[in-house]
């Protein structure tokens, strides 16, 4: 195989990462491993907090840049694990271990592709690699904390398990804290204004409302009420306040600001978004990266799950080895052949957009 050594190095690196706990906000050790690995391969990486990045050898400030990004943090092990989550064991062509699929396989495959092009001269694009922290918790000390330190990015490849198909759109996320106000009173008498009943009217609106614009790739906006509570401790008091939480999955058809305006115009409760950071993303089918993927026989689809793609202010596509259905599951694994395919896919995509034969 023409990139066999890259593959062997990638698998060795992934085993080392699996064996090293890297829960979100606790990625110091894996950041050190990534710095050491890049240095051993002749690269001069930079590090900020637990984020690690590097530029190609012949980086030129006058050229546009492609960002290769994936994360090295993991969730905590699913309680149903039957294996040691930190034991990188290979059985029947599968590499087991926490973070193997999400997103270790993508991360090491992107590193292999970055190294493949590292010494290349006269490329039309710079290639920037970034391994980010805190992706699993959408933390502020992850990719956002280094964006200003990176060169301007023309477009990005975000490594997440997609079976190496191209997620050309990704849903955004807006979590809303809602509060309905009433007036306290004794439940035995006709007094007070029941805030719970007021909340029920708004909750019914969230349950039944349909945003008119539907995305071709992501479908409709989805709103789900997930938590409800009152401040009452006693059964015989009409609640004066009722709070509830709404999970809003946004599509490329609306900005978060537009959706918030529509919601506030239709409900009576107070609505406060926790964050406006996790924005939906979309890359046009005509983009060179998408066309390169189609030329390789890749399928296009819209992803319902969020990633660091939501925080990168540039056109991007989500693609990588592994299967999202395995993410956060017990006894997580990735097929070794998927890593081979991931490296090959990334190299071929970058070859096409850079005009390399």
C-alpha positions in Angstrom: 0.0 0.0 0.0 1.4 3.4 -1.0 0.9 4.9 2.4 1.6 1.7 4.5 4.1 3.4 6.8 1.7 6.2 7.5 -1.0 3.6 8.4 1.3 1.7 10.7 2.4 4.9 12.5 -1.2 6.0 12.8 -2.3 2.7 14.4 0.6 2.8 16.8 -0.3 6.4 17.8 -4.0 5.5 18.2 -3.1 2.7 20.6 -1.0 5.0 22.7 -3.8 7.6 22.8 -6.4 4.9 23.8 -4.1 3.8 26.7 -4.0 7.4 28.0 -7.1 8.8 29.7 -8.2 12.1 28.0 -11.6 13.0 29.4 -12.7 16.5 28.5 -10.7 19.2 30.4 -8.2 16.4 31.3 -6.4 16.0 28.0 -2.9 17.1 29.2 -1.3 13.8 28.7 -2.6 13.1 25.2 -1.7 16.7 24.1 1.9 15.9 25.2 1.8 12.6 23.2 0.6 14.5 20.1 3.3 17.1 20.5 6.0 14.4 20.8 4.7 12.4 17.8 4.7 15.5 15.5 8.2 16.5 16.7 9.5 12.9 16.1 8.2 13.3 12.5 10.1 16.6 11.9 7.1 18.9 12.6 7.3 22.0 14.9 3.9 22.0 16.7 2.3 24.7 18.8 0.3 24.1 22.0 -2.2 26.3 23.8 -3.9 24.7 26.9 -4.6 21.2 25.6 -4.9 22.1 21.9 -2.1 21.2 19.5 -1.6 22.5 16.0 1.0 22.7 13.2 1.5 24.3 9.8 2.9 22.6 6.7 6.7 23.1 6.2 6.3 25.5 3.2 3.5 27.5 4.7 3.0 30.8 2.9 1.0 33.7 4.4 -0.1 34.7 0.9 -1.9 31.4 0.3 -5.4 30.3 1.5 -5.3 27.6 4.1 -7.2 24.3 4.7 -7.7 23.3 8.3 -7.6 19.6 9.3 -9.3 19.3 12.7 -10.3 16.5 15.0 -10.4 16.2 18.8 -8.5 14.1 21.3 -10.8 14.3 24.3 -13.3 11.5 25.1 -16.4 11.0 27.1 -16.2 8.8 30.2 -16.6 5.1 29.7 -20.1 3.8 29.2 -21.0 1.8 32.4 -21.8 -1.2 30.3 -18.2 -1.7 29.2 -17.1 -5.4 29.5 -13.5 -4.6 28.5 -10.8 -2.3 30.0 -11.6 0.9 28.1 -7.9 1.9 28.1 -6.6 -1.4 26.8 -6.0 -1.0 23.0 -6.6 -4.6 22.0 -6.9 -5.8 18.4 -9.3 -8.7 17.7 -10.8 -9.8 14.4 -9.6 -6.7 12.7 -11.1 -4.4 15.3 -9.1 -2.1 17.5 -11.0 -1.7 20.8 -10.7 1.1 23.3 -12.3 4.3 24.5 -12.0 7.0 21.8 -10.9 4.6 19.1 -14.0 5.4 17.0 -14.8 8.9 18.4 -12.6 10.3 17.2 -9.2 8.7 17.5 -9.4 7.0 14.2 -10.2 10.3 12.5 -7.5 12.1 14.4 -4.6 9.8 13.5 -5.8 9.5 9.9 -5.8 13.3 9.6 -2.3 13.4 11.1 -1.2 10.8 8.5 -2.6 12.9 5.7 -1.0 16.1 7.1 2.4 14.4 7.2 1.9 13.1 3.7 1.7 16.7 2.4 4.0 18.3 5.0 7.1 18.6 2.8 5.2 19.2 -0.4 6.2 22.4 -2.3 4.1 24.7 -4.5 0.7 23.6 -3.2 -2.0 26.1 -3.9 -3.2 25.7 -0.3 -1.5 25.8 3.0 -2.4 22.8 5.2 -3.0 23.4 8.9 -3.6 20.6 11.4 -5.3 21.1 14.8 -6.1 18.6 17.5 -8.6 20.2 19.8 -9.7 19.6 23.3 -13.1 19.8 25.1 -15.0 18.9 21.9 -17.3 16.4 23.8 -18.5 19.2 26.1 -18.4 22.1 23.6 -15.9 23.7 26.0 -14.6 27.2 25.6 -11.0 26.0 26.0 -11.2 23.9 22.8 -11.0 24.9 19.2 -12.4 28.4 19.9 -9.5 29.2 22.1 -7.0 28.8 19.2 -8.9 30.1 16.2 -7.2 33.6 16.6 -3.8 31.9 16.8 -4.3 30.0 13.5 -3.9 31.5 10.1 -7.2 32.5 8.3 -8.9 29.4 7.2 -10.5 29.1 3.7 -12.3 25.8 4.5 -12.0 22.9 6.9 -12.1 19.2 7.0 -13.5 18.1 10.4 -12.7 14.5 11.4 -15.7 12.7 12.8 -16.8 9.1 12.2 -19.0 9.2 9.0 -18.0 5.9 7.3 -15.8 8.3 5.1 -19.0 9.7 3.5 -19.4 13.5 3.5 -21.6 15.3 6.0 -22.2 18.4 4.0 -24.5 20.0 6.7 -24.7 19.7 10.5 -27.4 20.7 12.8 -26.8 23.5 15.3 -27.9 23.5 18.9 -29.6 26.1 21.0 -30.7 25.2 24.6 -33.5 27.5 26.0 -34.3 28.1 29.6 -38.0 29.1 29.8 -39.9 30.5 32.8 -43.6 31.0 33.0 -44.8 33.4 35.8 -48.1 33.2 37.8 -49.2 34.0 41.3 -49.1 31.8 44.3 -52.3 30.8 46.1 -53.9 28.0 48.1 -54.7 25.0 46.0 -58.0 24.5 47.9 -59.4 27.9 46.9 -59.9 29.7 43.6 -57.0 32.0 44.0 -53.6 32.5 42.4 -52.5 32.0 38.8 -51.1 28.6 38.1 -47.7 29.1 36.4 -47.7 25.4 35.5 -50.8 25.8 33.4 -49.3 28.8 31.6 -46.2 26.8 30.9 -48.3 23.9 29.5 -49.7 26.3 26.8 -46.2 27.3 25.8 -45.0 23.7 25.9 -47.8 22.7 23.6 -46.7 25.3 21.2 -43.1 24.0 21.2 -44.5 20.5 20.7 -46.7 21.4 17.7 -45.0 24.3 15.9 -43.3 23.6 12.6 -40.8 26.0 11.2 -41.9 26.5 7.6 -38.5 26.3 5.9 -37.2 22.7 5.7 -33.5 21.9 4.9 -32.8 19.6 1.9 -30.1 17.9 3.9 -31.1 18.3 7.5 -34.9 18.2 7.3 -37.0 20.3 9.7 -35.9 22.2 12.8 -36.6 20.0 15.8 -37.6 21.3 19.2 -38.0 19.1 22.3 -39.0 20.1 25.8 -36.7 18.0 28.0 -37.0 19.3 31.6 -39.9 20.9 33.6 -40.1 21.9 37.3 -41.7 24.3 39.7 -40.3 25.9 42.8 -43.0 24.2 44.9 -42.2 21.8 47.7 -45.8 21.6 49.0 -48.7 19.9 47.1 -51.3 22.5 48.3 -49.7 25.6 46.8 -50.5 27.0 43.4 -47.1 27.5 41.8 -46.0 31.0 41.1 -43.3 30.0 38.7 -42.7 27.1 36.3 -39.4 26.6 34.4 -38.7 24.3 31.6 -35.9 23.5 29.1 -36.1 23.3 25.4 -33.5 21.5 23.2 -33.6 23.2 19.7 -31.8 21.5 16.8 -31.2 24.1 14.2 -30.8 23.7 10.4 -29.0 25.8 7.8 -32.4 27.4 6.9 -32.4 29.7 9.9 -29.9 31.6 12.0 -30.1 31.0 15.8 -31.2 34.7 16.1 -34.0 34.2 13.6 -35.3 31.2 15.5 -35.1 32.9 18.8 -37.1 35.8 17.5 -39.8 33.5 16.1 -40.0 31.6 19.4 -40.3 34.7 21.6 -43.1 36.1 19.3 -45.2 33.0 19.9 -44.8 32.1 23.6 -45.6 34.1 26.8 -42.9 32.8 29.0 -39.4 34.3 29.4 -37.0 32.7 27.0 -33.2 32.8 27.6 -30.7 31.0 25.4 -27.8 29.4 27.3 -25.5 29.9 24.3 -25.6 31.0 20.7 -22.3 29.3 19.9 -23.3 26.0 18.4 -24.4 27.1 14.9 -25.6 25.0 12.0 -23.2 24.6 9.1 -23.5 23.9 5.4 -21.2 23.5 2.5 -22.5 24.0 -1.1 -22.5 20.9 -3.4 -20.5 23.0 -5.9 -17.6 23.4 -3.5 -14.4 21.8 -4.7 -14.1 19.6 -1.6 -17.6 18.2 -2.1 -17.0 17.6 -5.8 -13.8 15.8 -4.9 -15.8 13.6 -2.6 -18.4 12.8 -5.2 -15.6 12.0 -7.6 -14.4 9.4 -5.1 -17.9 7.9 -4.9 -18.7 9.3 -1.5 -22.3 9.8 -0.3 -23.6 13.2 0.9 -25.8 13.6 3.9 -26.8 15.9 6.7 -25.6 15.2 10.3 -28.0 15.6 13.2 -25.1 15.6 15.8 -22.9 18.5 16.7 -19.2 18.8 16.6 -16.4 21.4 16.5 -17.7 22.1 13.0 -20.3 24.4 14.7 -17.5 26.5 16.2 -15.3 26.9 13.1 -16.2 30.1 11.3 -15.4 28.8 7.8 -16.9 26.5 5.2 -16.4 23.0 6.3 -17.2 19.3 5.7 -17.4 16.5 8.3 -15.8 13.3 7.2 -13.8 10.4 8.7 -13.4 6.7 9.3 -15.6 4.9 11.8 -19.3 4.8 12.4 -21.1 7.5 14.5 -23.4 4.7 15.7 -20.5 3.3 17.8 -19.7 6.6 19.5 -20.1 6.6 23.2 -21.1 3.0 23.3 -19.7 0.2 25.5 -16.7 -1.6 24.1 -16.1 1.0 21.5 -14.0 0.0 18.5 -12.8 0.9 15.0 -11.9 -1.5 12.2 -8.3 -1.3 11.2 -9.4 -1.3 7.6 -11.4 1.8 8.4 -8.2 3.6 9.4 -6.6 2.6 6.1 -9.7 3.9 4.3 -9.6 7.1 6.3 -6.0 7.9 5.5 -6.6 7.1 1.8 -9.8 9.3 1.7 -8.2 12.3 3.3 -5.1 12.1 1.1 -7.3 11.7 -2.0 -9.5 14.6 -1.1 -6.5 16.9 -0.5 -4.8 15.7 -3.6 -7.8 16.7 -5.7 -8.3 20.1 -4.3 -4.6 20.8 -4.5 -4.3 19.5 -8.0 -1.8 16.8 -7.1 -1.7 13.6 -9.2 
